[in-house]
Amino acid sequence: MEDLLYRLMMDPPSPLEVALVLMFVPLWEATATLVHELGHAVFALADSEGRVVVCIGTGDGLRFSMGRLSLDLSPVGGGICLSSPETLIGHALGIVAGPLASLALAGLLYVLMKGYPSLEIFFGVGAVVSAIHFAGSIVPWRHEYLGSSDGWEFAAVLLGRESGNGISD
């Protein structure tokens, strides 16, 4: 990290590099959201007999189904994994699986960034976006309109309180 900060100070990025970073952020945000929600879905599929729906965006996009898993992909918005967990452990693991998938993606992209110096900007932006995704979802928080983070939902399940986006008390 110090090496990167030193390089940024001694050799600031060119306008082209800044433009590339700005172009890659939306791509990596969509990718990080999909990987995060698929992390939830893997455990939901293992824990329940029912259908698992992963929605990325507004929910009015392309629809794919593979067995009990349905994907609904559209370009704008966040993501959600809808399932009916059957066990408390499965529910808790399913909640934590999303942030862990984000962390795993950040780690993979960091390794790729180091392994392919010519693609450092591309993989580096992805690693940072995925790490931010992890941090923003693992820390417990709740908002009246935005709902709640996975960290909040996990704490609610562990404490035996109702989860479900944390909007109602």
Residue pairs with C-beta under 8 A, 6 or more apart in sequence:
13 21
17 121
20 121
20 122
21 121
21 125
24 121
24 122
24 125
24 126
25 125
25 129
28 125
28 126
28 129
28 130
29 129
29 133
30 56
30 75
31 105
31 126
32 102
32 105
32 126
32 129
32 130
32 133
33 56
33 78
33 79
33 133
34 54
34 56
34 73
34 79
35 101
35 102
35 105
35 130
36 79
36 98
36 99
36 101
36 102
36 105
36 133
36 137
37 54
37 55
37 56
37 79
37 80
37 81
37 98
38 54
38 101
39 97
39 98
39 99
39 100
39 101
39 102
39 104
40 54
40 81
40 83
40 94
40 95
40 97
40 98
40 101
41 52
41 54
41 69
41 81
41 83
42 97
43 90
43 93
43 94
43 97
44 52
44 81
44 83
44 85
44 90
44 94
45 52
45 68
45 69
45 83
46 90
47 83
47 85
47 86
47 87
47 90
47 91
47 93
47 94
48 83
48 84
48 85
48 86
48 90
49 86
50 68
50 83
50 84
51 68
51 69
51 70
51 83
52 68
52 69
52 70
52 81
52 82
52 83
53 69
53 70
53 72
53 81
53 82
53 83
54 69
54 70
54 71
54 72
54 79
54 80
54 81
54 82
55 72
55 79
55 80
55 81
55 82
56 71
56 72
56 73
56 74
56 77
56 78
56 79
57 72
57 73
57 74
57 75
57 76
57 77
57 78
57 79
58 74
58 76
58 77
59 72
59 74
59 77
60 74
61 72
61 73
61 74
61 75
62 71
62 72
62 73
62 74
63 70
63 71
63 72
63 73
64 70
64 71
64 73
65 71
81 94
81 98
83 94
85 91
85 94
88 157
91 157
91 163
92 154
92 157
92 158
95 150
95 153
95 154
95 157
95 163
96 150
96 154
98 137
98 150
99 133
99 134
99 137
99 138
99 150
99 151
102 130
102 131
102 133
102 134
102 137
103 130
103 131
103 134
105 126
105 130
106 126
106 127
106 128
106 130
106 131
106 133
106 134
107 127
109 123
109 124
109 126
109 127
109 130
110 123
110 124
110 127
112 119
112 123
113 119
113 120
113 123
113 124
113 127
116 123
136 149
137 149
137 150
137 151
138 149
138 150
138 151
139 149
139 151
140 148
140 149
140 151
140 152
140 154
140 155
141 148
141 149
141 151
141 152
142 148
142 149
142 152
142 166
142 167
144 167
147 165
147 166
147 167
148 156
148 163
148 165
148 166
148 167
152 163
152 166
153 163
153 165
153 166
156 162
156 163
156 166
157 163
162 168
